[in-house]
């Protein structure tokens, strides 16, 4: 499978960094993606998340811990989305991932590799 090389330096291009942490094994998975690596629908979701126009939980606000069903073995997903100077970092617990973001997280999860580092 072709994996893009980052960082890319394309002016005003959407860029998404993905991290899945937690779980029983505690292995973090990371991926980097540029706009050209995503489908049109996924670019739209990432752009909406960046601008905050998705609103509510789609914008990365979290539900209360009791309604998320938090457990020690659940994953946490973090997206760092940027376009030019505009950047936004969003974090969800496994049970709190909004429906529009699931496809994007699935795609980035498929591109991810174990994080090696501190």
N, C-alpha and C positions, 0 to 999 in steps of 0.2 A: 504494500500500500504506500502510495506517495504521501510523505509528510512534508508540509511547508517548512521552510527555514525562516526563523525569526531572529531578531526583529526586522520587519520590513519597514522601509521608510517611504511610504507613499502618502503624499500630502492629503489630508482630509479623508483618508480611508478609514472605515470602521475596523476596529481591532478588538478582539475578545480574548481575554485570558480566563481560563477555567481551572478550578481546583475542586476536587472532591476529597474530603477528609473524613476521618472517623471510621466507623464500621468495626467489626470484630477484629480484623487484622491490623487496623490502624495504618494502612498504607495510603498515602496521599497520591492521587492521580492528577496530573496537570496536562493542559493543552493550550496552545496558542493558535488563534485563527484570525485571518483577515477576511474582509468582505468578499473577496473573490473566491474564498474557500467555502462559502455558505450559499444555500439556496436563497432565492428571492424572499420566500416567506420567513426564513430564519433571519435574514438581514433586517426585515421589517420588525420582527419581534425584538431583536437586539437594539434597533434604533428606538423603538417605543420604550424599552427599558431604560435606555440611556437618557431619553428626554423626560422620562417620568410620565409620559402620556398614557401609559398602560394603567396607572392608578392602583390604589389599594395594594394587595399582596403582590401583584405583578410588578410593582415598583420596588419590591424587596422589603417592605415592612413585614414584620413577623407577627404571627398570632401568638397568643399567650402560650406558655410552655404546656399547660394542661391540655389545651385543644390541639396541640401538635403531636401529642403522643411521644414525647421525647424519651429516648432510651439510649443507653450507653453504646449500643451497637448500631445506631442510626448514622447515616451520612449527613454531612453538611456540604452544601454546594455554594461556591463563591464565584461570581462573575465580575471581572473588572473589564468594563466596556469603555472604549474611548473612540473619539473621532476628533482629530485635530487637538485643540486644547481642552475640549470638553471630556471629562472623565467621570465615571460613576462606578462604585463598587457595591454589589448587591449580594446578600447572603440569605440562604434559606436552609432550614432543617429539612430532612427528607420528607416529612409529612406536610410541609408547608410550601412546596414548590407549586407555583401557579400553573394552571393548565397551559396557557400560551407559551410558557418557558420550557415545558417538558421536552418538546421536540428538539429545541436548541441544546438543552443539556444532554439529551441522548446522543445527538450528533457529536458534540464536543467530548462526551465520554468515550465514544468510539475512536476518537483521535488521540485520546489521552495515553500517557505513559507514566509509570511510577516515578515519583519525585525522588531524586537523589540529591541529598544535600542536608544542611542543618535544619 
